């Protein structure tokens, strides 16, 4: 059992059974709610139930997937809380990936002006990314996480055992954030990742902990994303747009898959805007194609991408804002790129293979 | 020009023209949005435009009234912000009564995880009640303000000139909160109010300022409503339920009208639970009937009232929680009353006339 102490709360790393019961025991709450989707109900709830023992709880079940990370699903969650007359002393356990954590947290933080909640992330992505930062929210009109707020959970429980049931594609998606953390803040870690034969081969815990430490440092220095925290947005300006458009198709991309595409494009932009050396651009983009394959972007969607980037939260006014890197392991925030250069980066990605 | 300094922000009391321009001048923002409804657009926006001078702004107009204080109207506001590509540096001015302030504030506080907002309350109710406390939110499934959060505005501008266009019924509604403030915290002020020939006759400013000072003291001692702040809920447990049911009828009650009924019922409960002397119970309830008339409650709605009270935010579990008074000018929070006694208080109200 490992624990990472943040300013306001603790992240417990290890078997749920060893950490959660003691944590709940020292709390007083008027009702216990578990928010899960169809998948986590099947694959993860049994393990949570083991840890909860004889505690009674109400399950609020929602449909799975990013496509349901919206106001309609919030209505379902709030209605579920209302139906059981949840009071302000209620406690919510969000059992699932980023969608459940972001949306369950948002619903908890706004129900009766805020009830307490605990995050139990069950995907690699949510374990390394959503565990720190207090970002809660839902999508709105194709814009990711457009409605939301900052609020830290009471605690986070990361149990790597949940990863065992995940398909490789999901793990690869989460791994993109691990790659990102190294590229923006830890060149030595990037060198280590580059040399792994197959990420996760020797257990994910060894990759999760260093990633959390990187994110903790960045977020605690800038909790409300006024400046340097935007470094975490590397790969996400293009990535969110690609993800948003793909969401409307028959072949939606997982978040990390879209971010991988975004990192390739923004590595190109880092070369053009910041002078990131050609060999790094090549090394990083090749690594991405090797691990994530190549998903050609339809030039007919380029306008839609630009529109979505224009609505990104990190922007001021009409400018499109990027967080870029140079050298590897160091980020520069608030870099503007022209629409023409952005389109060039998309064409650059398409030219890889 | 008067100013009340709170911990996080200032309330400016006086003509908008004298305070707003200077305030905005020292701010930097990427876009200015005014959220108003059909009524405030007609009656209040011209005065705001005079104060804004040549500043450009985008108007987001929503339908008026408590019936629209819901998620659908939030969608309109968020869409309006999205359409104009509002960034995190945008500033929202909420021009209107409690609905606009609560909902516009909620939408601002959750748009892109929070943009700044300024409250310009235009009704007596919102001037004395919503100006302090940071409560933002919307109604959900008949439960008032069920979805929301605590967040203070950047500043509040109270211009009594806005009251000139208000119908007497609206003024009377706001006056209920002034009465409440005196009953829970200032017996001398209650004595003064009792002796007024007609409230507001000598200008509302003289009544607004003392009320704000009472509320400031209570809220700053307990910003997140963990304890004593619940005193402000006097009249509101029954009041919210009566308001919620009336909202669904052809004859909705204004908030303060419902609170007046609630205060009558809860004054009765104060007599029964806390021993508030009979002469005070009589004096207060007679005052309420004199000023607010008598609106018989349909016994067929009593069950619905109890259900709504059960969902009130101040409750824990199944208990229905009241803030009661004894003596006049002093409140006791977290008082539970049985459903039988609550029904008795509703029947007591019906017996008045």
Interface residues (C-beta under 8 A of the other chain):
Chain A: X30 X31 X71 X75 X78 X79 X82 X85 X87 X88 X89 X109 X110 X111 X112 X113 X114 X135 X137 X140 X141 X143 X145 X146 X147 X148 X149 X150 X225 X310 X311 X313 X314 X315 X316 X317 X318
Chain B: X30 X31 X71 X75 X78 X79 X82 X85 X87 X88 X89 X109 X110 X111 X112 X113 X114 X135 X136 X137 X140 X141 X143 X145 X146 X147 X148 X149 X150 X225 X310 X311 X313 X314 X315 X316 X317 X318
